[in-house]
Each structure stands twice: as C-alpha cells, then as structure tokens.
C-alpha cells in the first residue's frame, strides 16, 4: 500500500462496462487516452492500479486494470478516485497560461488594493468553464470564474492570485470597493 505525499486527481471510475472487468473512467487529463501514460494510479486507501488496456468511448475512456477480471470486481470500483504523485507531472509540458489544478489550491486571492478574498480551496468544471472556489476565514465559500478577466495574474512562487473583484462577481459595482479596508466590512449608511 502506497501513501501519496502530494496527490493529484487524474480520474474517477464510473460503472462497469461489459462482463470482463472493464470500467468506464472519467479522465481529468487533456487527452483522456493518455491516462495510462502516467504510470500506476493510486486510490486514497492505498491500492495501486495498472492500466492494461484503454479505449476511447464518447466523453470518457474504457479501461481494463490488472487484477480486475469480472463485472463484480469492476462494479466494486464505481466512484473510486484515482491519483498520481504531483512529482510525476512535468511542468515543462505546460504552456505559459496552463496550470495544474493542484498547484492553484492554497493560493490566496487579492485585488490590486491588497484586499484578500480568501484562499483557493477547489477548482471545478461543471461544463461551462473552470471555477475557483475561494474560502476566507469566517466566510462562506464563493465561486469565481477562472478566466483572464477575473484572474489577472497568478504567482505560484508567492502563493498569490491577483483578481478583479468586479469581473469575478465579488462586488456589484466599483464604488462598493472604495474605502474598503482589508478584512473590514463596508459600513452601512
């Protein structure tokens, strides 16, 4: 059993496909058919999965893993998330405007006035574009678009995001930001 130090979610297993132990898998890679190229996949409970065969099917892939040989074994994997170690991903393959979701989590979001809007606690894609979840101390989580208009700059080394709170939907108009001190709510008139 292997415990990952810095896991990156690569895929989620769906239902069984056929009777030979194959499963449908939602891959979170740019090329779903490259899922087997990352080496062994790991579940959070320590199991290791080796991809033996993989084929594309609509918006997912069908995978046969070593040791999963019948439909019952395949059905038992439904919903299981598969990870790899972050060190197995090469930053050299990324373009300047590309990021691994795992690297964005934990970054603190600030506007150009130095006001903090919270820390990135998740990155989601529900089909209409990527969203960043921000959570501040004592605040409810909020979702903002992960777009060039909302997120102006990403500094991984400093652990910060520069955001436009108006474009991100965090304020209704620019006048709402005037006189707002970091961490203090605006006074009601």
C-alpha positions in Angstrom: 0.0 0.0 0.0 1.3 3.4 -1.1 0.6 6.7 0.6 0.9 9.7 -1.8 2.6 12.8 -0.4 1.1 15.3 -2.9 -1.7 13.5 -4.7 -3.2 14.9 -8.0 -6.6 13.6 -9.0 -6.4 12.1 -12.5 -9.6 10.1 -12.9 -12.8 8.8 -11.4 -14.1 5.3 -12.1 -17.7 5.0 -13.2 -19.7 1.9 -13.9 -18.7 -1.5 -15.2 -18.5 -1.9 -19.0 -19.3 -5.5 -20.1 -18.5 -8.7 -18.2 -14.7 -8.9 -18.5 -13.9 -6.4 -15.7 -13.6 -3.2 -17.8 -14.8 0.1 -16.3 -15.9 3.5 -17.7 -13.5 6.2 -16.5 -13.8 10.0 -16.5 -10.2 11.2 -17.0 -9.2 14.7 -16.0 -6.3 14.8 -18.4 -6.1 16.9 -21.6 -6.0 13.7 -23.6 -8.1 11.1 -21.9 -6.4 8.3 -23.8 -3.1 9.3 -22.2 -4.3 8.2 -18.8 -2.1 5.1 -18.9 1.0 7.2 -19.7 1.3 8.5 -16.2 2.2 5.2 -14.7 0.4 3.4 -11.9 -2.7 5.1 -10.5 -3.4 5.1 -6.8 -6.6 5.3 -4.7 -6.6 7.1 -1.4 -6.9 3.8 0.5 -3.5 2.7 -0.8 -4.5 0.4 -3.7 -2.4 0.6 -6.9 -4.0 0.3 -10.4 -2.1 -0.6 -13.5 -3.8 0.2 -16.9 -3.6 -2.9 -19.2 -5.9 -1.7 -21.9 -7.6 1.6 -22.7 -10.0 2.8 -25.4 -12.0 5.9 -26.1 -15.8 6.0 -25.7 -17.7 9.2 -26.2 -16.5 11.6 -23.5 -14.7 9.0 -21.4 -12.4 6.0 -21.7 -13.0 2.3 -21.0 -10.2 0.8 -19.0 -9.1 -2.7 -18.0 -6.9 -2.7 -14.9 -4.7 -5.6 -13.9 -6.5 -7.8 -11.4 -10.0 -6.6 -12.2 -11.3 -9.6 -14.2 -15.0 -9.7 -13.9 -18.1 -7.5 -13.7 -18.4 -7.8 -9.9 -14.9 -6.6 -9.3 -15.5 -3.8 -11.8 -18.7 -2.7 -10.1 -17.0 -2.6 -6.7 -14.8 0.2 -8.1 -17.6 2.6 -9.0 -16.9 6.1 -7.8 -13.3 5.4 -6.9 -11.0 8.4 -7.5 -7.5 7.7 -8.9 -4.4 9.8 -8.2 -0.8 10.1 -9.1 2.0 11.8 -7.2 2.5 15.5 -8.2 6.2 14.9 -8.9 5.2 12.6 -11.8 3.8 15.6 -13.7 6.2 17.6 -15.7 5.8 21.4 -15.6 7.8 21.6 -18.9 4.8 20.3 -20.8 2.7 23.3 -19.8 2.1 26.5 -21.8 2.5 29.9 -20.0 -1.3 30.1 -19.4 -1.7 26.5 -18.3 -1.7 25.3 -14.7 -2.3 22.1 -12.8 -5.4 22.5 -10.7 -3.5 21.1 -7.7 -1.0 23.9 -7.9 -3.8 26.6 -7.7 -5.2 25.2 -4.5 -3.9 27.1 -1.5 -3.2 30.3 -3.4 -4.6 33.5 -1.7 -6.7 35.8 -3.9 -6.0 39.6 -3.6 -7.2 42.6 -5.6 -5.0 45.5 -6.6 -5.7 47.3 -3.3 -4.3 44.3 -1.3 -7.7 43.2 -0.1 -7.9 39.4 0.4 -10.9 37.5 -0.8 -9.8 34.1 0.5 -7.8 31.1 -0.4 -8.4 28.8 -3.4 -9.9 25.6 -1.9 -11.0 23.9 -5.1 -11.1 24.1 -8.8 -14.3 22.9 -10.6 -15.6 22.5 -14.1 -19.3 21.9 -14.3 -19.3 22.2 -18.1 -19.4 26.0 -18.7 -15.8 26.8 -17.8 -13.5 26.5 -14.9 -14.4 28.0 -11.5 -12.2 28.7 -8.5 -13.7 28.2 -5.0 -12.4 30.9 -2.6 -12.8 30.5 1.2 -11.9 33.2 3.7 -11.9 33.0 7.5 -15.4 33.0 8.8 -16.8 33.4 5.3 -18.8 31.0 3.1 -17.1 29.7 0.0 -17.7 31.6 -3.2 -17.1 30.5 -6.8 -15.4 32.8 -9.3 -14.7 32.3 -13.0 -11.2 31.1 -13.7 -10.8 33.5 -16.7 -8.4 36.2 -17.9 -11.0 38.9 -16.9 -11.4 37.6 -13.3 -7.9 36.3 -12.6 -5.4 38.8 -13.7 -2.2 37.3 -12.5 -1.0 34.0 -11.0 2.2 33.9 -8.9 2.8 30.3 -7.8 6.1 31.2 -6.1 4.4 33.9 -3.9 1.3 31.8 -3.4 -1.0 34.6 -4.7 -3.6 35.4 -7.3 -4.4 38.9 -8.4 -8.1 39.1 -9.2 -10.6 41.7 -10.4 -13.4 41.5 -7.9 -15.9 43.2 -10.2 -15.2 40.7 -13.1 -15.2 37.9 -10.6 -18.7 38.8 -9.3 -17.5 39.5 -5.8 -18.7 43.1 -5.8 -21.7 44.6 -7.7 -20.0 47.9 -8.8 -16.6 49.6 -8.4 -18.0 52.1 -5.9 -18.5 49.2 -3.4 -14.8 48.9 -3.1 -13.9 52.5 -2.2 -12.8 52.9 1.4 -12.9 49.1 2.0 -10.0 48.2 4.2 -8.6 44.7 4.1 -10.6 42.4 6.3 -13.2 45.0 7.4 -16.8 45.1 6.1 -18.0 48.3 4.4 -20.1 50.5 6.8 -23.8 50.8 6.0 -25.1 54.3 5.6 
